[in-house]
Amino acid sequence: FSRRVPPAQRICAQRSVQFIGRGSSAVLQLAPEIEDACRVPYGFDICCCVRSQASTEMASPLQVVLLLAVALMLVSGPAVTARMLPHRESKPFAGCGDPPAPNRTSLPQYLVIGDSISLGYTPHLVPHINKTFEVQHIHINGGNSARGTNCLTHWLGENHWDFISFNFGLHDIAHDAEQLTLKQYATNMLNITERLNATGAKLLWVDTTPVPNVTVSPGRFDSDVVEFNAAAATIMAKFEIATDDLYGWVETKCGAHYTSCAGIQLPKNVHYTPAGYDYLVESLLTSIHALFPPML
């Protein structure tokens, strides 16, 4: 499996190699900076391999030469052929929140991936399905799709998931530091969807909900929601993944191009009232029932 070493990891390797001792008692050690490179999702786990072999053992001259050759390959930048080892982390990735909790029951496991909208509706959803699923939301606001690509391995953890619903969008269109182009969003969503599909879990894509046609903070525009949902729809069709059309569901209640939706959505806001989250759950339950008809 051939991959090019990212510059940050070349720097890490370059700064981390040092010799302790002389002659046959020389030990090749890797400084603590390499810990960070080894925790990067899809990072070169060969770093961890080199570190584990070299950290405490007394190396023969031949071993030193071989280990140094590996380090030089990491620094030099040409394509390196290496067996990618399963990623193991010793602490959470920065900015990804806590890893999933261990399963507490033998019920099918359901993971919710999303932002503050899904954080809002999940407590309203759980009472309807807690005899059918053990439900966990990722332990953080999922933010934009760039965070999703970086944190997905961490969010999945080592748990077995039977069902995963997921959404990204509102943070991608926000006019702030998280804003991404439509092309960047589509690239990230393809990456995320491929990786989720590989888990074997049943998947449900949840469309991004509408933005009222008034000034909101940070700035967002409903026309962007429509474009980003369309990009996601193309990817979901490719993988034959079911979609919960929360966008259309909200418009059914609030009308097209609405400016306010009393009792459902907070004024000049993308978030919902408790009644609004209950309303979103109605649509989600319909989609979940369609995916798991014998269970609900």
Long-range contacts (C-beta under 8 A, 24 or more apart in sequence): 1-81, 1-82, 1-83, 1-84, 2-79, 2-80, 2-81, 3-44, 3-79, 3-80, 3-82, 3-84, 4-77, 4-78, 4-79, 4-80, 5-44, 5-73, 5-74, 5-77, 5-80, 6-40, 7-77, 8-37, 8-40, 9-37, 9-40, 9-43, 9-44, 9-47, 9-74, 10-74, 10-75, 10-76, 10-77, 12-36, 12-37, 12-47, 13-37, 13-47, 13-71, 13-74, 13-75, 14-75, 16-71, 17-68, 17-71, 19-64, 23-61, 24-60, 24-61, 25-58, 26-59, 26-61, 26-64, 27-54, 27-56, 27-57, 27-58, 27-59, 28-54, 28-59, 28-63, 28-64, 28-67, 28-68, 29-54, 29-55, 30-54, 30-55, 35-90, 39-89, 39-90, 39-91, 39-93, 41-87, 41-93, 41-149, 41-150, 41-151, 41-152, 41-153, 41-154, 42-87, 42-153, 43-87, 44-74, 44-80, 44-82, 45-82, 45-84, 45-85, 45-86, 45-87, 46-70, 46-74, 46-80, 46-82, 46-85, 47-74, 48-85, 48-88, 49-85, 87-153, 89-154, 92-154, 93-150, 93-151, 93-154, 95-140, 95-147, 95-150, 95-151, 96-140, 96-147, 96-150, 96-151, 96-154, 96-155, 97-138, 97-139, 97-140, 97-151, 97-154, 97-155, 98-139, 98-140, 99-139, 99-154, 99-155, 99-157, 100-136, 100-138, 100-139, 100-155, 100-156, 100-157, 100-159, 101-136, 102-159, 103-134, 103-159, 103-160, 104-134, 105-134, 107-131, 107-132, 107-133, 107-134, 108-132, 108-133, 108-134, 108-162, 108-163, 108-295, 109-133, 109-134, 109-136, 109-159, 109-160, 109-161, 109-162, 109-163, 110-134, 110-135, 110-136, 110-161, 110-162, 110-163, 110-164, 110-165, 111-136, 111-137, 111-138, 111-155, 111-156, 111-159, 111-161, 111-163, 111-164, 111-165, 111-201, 112-136, 112-137, 112-138, 112-164, 112-165, 112-166, 113-137, 113-138, 113-142, 113-148, 113-152, 113-155, 113-164, 113-165, 113-166, 113-167, 114-138, 114-142, 114-165, 114-166, 114-167, 114-168, 114-206, 115-141, 115-142, 115-143, 115-167, 115-168, 115-170, 115-171, 116-141, 116-170, 116-271, 117-167, 117-170, 117-209, 117-270, 117-271, 117-272, 117-280, 118-142, 118-165, 118-167, 118-206, 120-271, 120-272, 120-277, 121-272, 121-277, 121-280, 121-281, 121-284, 123-277, 124-274, 124-277, 124-278, 124-280, 124-281, 125-281, 125-284, 125-285, 128-281, 128-285, 129-285, 129-288, 129-296, 132-292, 132-295, 132-296, 133-162, 133-163, 142-167, 142-168, 142-171, 143-168, 143-171, 143-178, 144-168, 144-171, 144-172, 144-174, 144-178, 144-179, 144-180, 145-169, 145-172, 145-180, 145-184, 145-185, 145-188, 145-189, 145-192, 146-178, 146-180, 146-184, 146-188, 147-171, 147-178, 148-188, 148-192, 149-188, 149-191, 149-192, 152-192, 152-195, 152-196, 153-195, 156-199, 161-199, 161-201, 162-201, 162-202, 163-201, 163-202, 163-203, 163-204, 163-288, 163-291, 163-292, 164-196, 164-199, 164-201, 164-202, 164-203, 164-204, 165-203, 165-204, 165-205, 165-206, 165-244, 165-284, 166-192, 166-196, 166-203, 166-204, 166-205, 166-206, 167-205, 167-206, 167-207, 167-208, 168-192, 168-208, 169-207, 169-208, 169-225, 169-228, 169-229, 169-232, 170-208, 170-209, 170-211, 170-220, 170-225, 170-270, 172-228, 173-208, 173-211, 173-220, 173-221, 173-224, 173-225, 173-228, 174-218, 174-219, 174-220, 175-218, 175-219, 175-220, 176-218, 176-219, 182-227, 182-228, 182-231, 185-228, 185-231, 186-231, 186-232, 186-234, 186-235, 189-231, 189-232, 189-235, 190-235, 193-235, 193-236, 193-239, 193-241, 194-239, 197-239, 197-241, 202-291, 202-292, 203-239, 203-241, 203-242, 204-241, 204-242, 204-243, 204-244, 204-287, 204-288, 204-291, 205-232, 205-236, 205-241, 205-242, 205-243, 205-244, 206-243, 206-244, 206-246, 206-284, 207-232, 207-233, 207-243, 207-244, 207-245, 207-246, 207-247, 207-248, 208-232, 208-246, 208-247, 209-246, 209-247, 209-250, 209-270, 209-280, 210-247, 210-250, 210-251, 210-254, 210-258, 211-270, 212-254, 212-258, 212-259, 212-260, 212-261, 212-265, 212-268, 212-269, 212-270, 213-257, 213-258, 213-259, 214-259, 214-260, 214-268, 215-268, 216-268, 216-269, 216-270, 220-270, 222-257, 242-287, 242-290, 242-291, 243-287, 244-283, 244-284, 244-286, 244-287, 245-283, 246-280, 246-283, 246-284, 249-279, 249-280, 249-282, 249-283, 250-279, 250-280, 253-279
